Amino acid sequence: MTPSSPVRPPRFQSTSTRTVCWAGASAICGTRCCSDGGPNVSRAATRTVARASIRSPPNAHQPAPAANVTTTAAAINPRLTAPLNATIRSTHRPGRGYKRRVEIDTALARRLVDSQFPQWSGRALELVDPAGSDHVIHRLGDDLSVRLPRHSGAVNQARLESEWLPRLAPHLPLAIPAPVAVGEPGLGYPWHWAVTRWLPGGPATDSVANAVLLADFLSALQAVPAVGSALVTDERLAARDDATRAAIAQVAGVFDAGALTAVWEAALRAPLWDRAPVWFHGDFHQGNLLGDGGRVTAVIDFGGLGRGDPARDMMMPFTLMSAGTRAVFRDRLGVDDATWARGRGWALATGLNAYCSYAATVPRVAAATTKQITEVLAG
C-alpha cells in the first residue's frame, strides 16, 4: 500500500419509476453515523422518485408558519432569528451520540434555494426518494443536486467537500462530486448545506475490472501529497472496542459470536500504521459508487474524508466484492497483512453498528449489513 509523500494543501406521491443518481449521496455503513443508503444497495439503483417538480410560487419568499419544534433553532445557532420552518428534535441510536435531527420537506428546500440562490429559483426541485439517514436530497434542474443534512452528525460535510474535493479531483482516476455552492443556515434550518453537480450513473457490480479500478482509485488517493496536519486523525479501532463487543453480544443469535470476536481481536492485535498518514475516503463501500453498465465511474460521499490509516478504506472489498475479486483488489493495492487485519476490523465494526441500529426496521439495511458481516468472516 502506497504511503503518502508529505499533502498540500408537501409530501408528494408518484407511481413513476426511473433510474436516478446524484452527486454526493452517502450510504449506511456506520462509519460516521450511518448515512444515505446501504452497502449492498447502490444509491444509484432504480427507485421511485417523488416528482415534486415545485417551482417558486408567487409568495415563495414569504416564511411559512412556524413549525412545532422541540429544540429552538436559536439554541443550536444563536444567529438564527427567522421564523422556524423546520422541525428539530433530538434522537439517540445505539452506538451513537445524541444528535439533533431536522425534518425537512421540499417546500423548505425550495425556500432555502430561492432565498440564497435566486439564480436557481426557476429550476424544478425533485425529491430523491427513498432518502437516507444523513441527508435529504433533491435534484435541482437537470444538472445540480441539493443536499440538506438531517442531523448534527452530518453538518460538516458540505464545507469539508467544498474545500477539499476540488483539490483532490485532478489526481483521481474516477469522477467525484463537484461542489458548486454551500448554503447557509436560515429559515429555521440550522446547518450548512450543499449544492453539487448531479452525477449520472447506476449501480456498480462485483467484477475483476471494478476491483482493479477501485484499487487504483485508492492508490491515487493515497498518493495525493498533503502537507501539515490538515484532516489528520489518529482514531484507532481500540476506541470502538466496547461498542463492538457489545454489538457482537447483541447479534450472537444471528452470527457466530466467537468468529466475530476472533476477527475483532486479530484486528486489535495487528501492528498500527507507522508510516506517514495517507488520504482515506472514510466511507468507502458499495453504496458510495456510481456505475455505467455495472462498471464503476464515480465515487461519492466524502463526508468521512481524512488522513491517517489506510485500513479505514478496507470496507469496499467486504461490501462490493466476493472472495475472488477481493483477492484481486488486495493484490493490486498491495495491502500488507497488518493493514488487511485492521481493515477487516473497520469493516466489522461499521457493519455491526449499522446492523444493530437499523436492521430491525429497514430490511435493505439488514440484507446489506448481513452480507458485509458475512464477507468479513470469510476474510
Secondary structure, 3 states (H helix, E strand, C coil): CCCCCCCCCCCCCCCCEEECCCCCCCCCCCCCCCCCCECCECCCCEEECEEEEECCCCCCCCCCCCCCCCCCHHHHCCCCCCCCCCEEEEECCCCCCCEEEEECCHHHHHHHHHHHCHHHCCCCEEECCCCCCCEEEEEECCCEEEEEECEHHHCCHHHHHHHHHHHHHHHCCCECCCEEEEECCECCECCCEEEEECCCCECCCCCHHHHHHHHHHHHHHHHCCCCCCCCECCCCHHHHHHHHHHHHHHCCCCCCHHHHHHHHHHHHHCCCCCCCCEEECCCCCHHHEEEECCEEEEECCCCCCEEECHHHHCCHHHHCCCHHHHHHHHHHHCCCHHHHHHHHHHHHHHHHHHHHHHCCCCHHHHHHHHHHHHHHHHC
